[in-house]
Amino acid sequence: MSVFHFRGELAERQPDGARYRFQTDYVSEPSRMGTFSLSVLTWAWTVEQSADSRCYSDGTSRDHHCVSALVHKIRKAYATDGLPDVVFHIA
């Protein structure tokens, strides 16, 4: 069983979205950091700089798995409080 320690930190607010720095494993590999941008209009996101180009054994990109989970958390927070400064996903 895997344990995921994802973290995102708001780097820049934009008129229709934001840019976040993210870590695919802030516990074991805190130096691995990337960036992604997202639109709050469509909730589409793009990894701009990879934090971890490896894939899991099933072929899923670690970057995309991490960012997808973080965007889900950001979207939930945005509905009530706006863009969060920091977001975590631990599973």
PyMOL commands that set and color helices and strands:
alter all, ss='L'
color gray80, all
select helices_A, chain A and resi 62-81
alter helices_A, ss='H'
color red, helices_A
select strands_A, chain A and resi 5-14+17-23+34-39+45-49+86-90
alter strands_A, ss='S'
color yellow, strands_A
deselect
rebuild
show_as cartoon
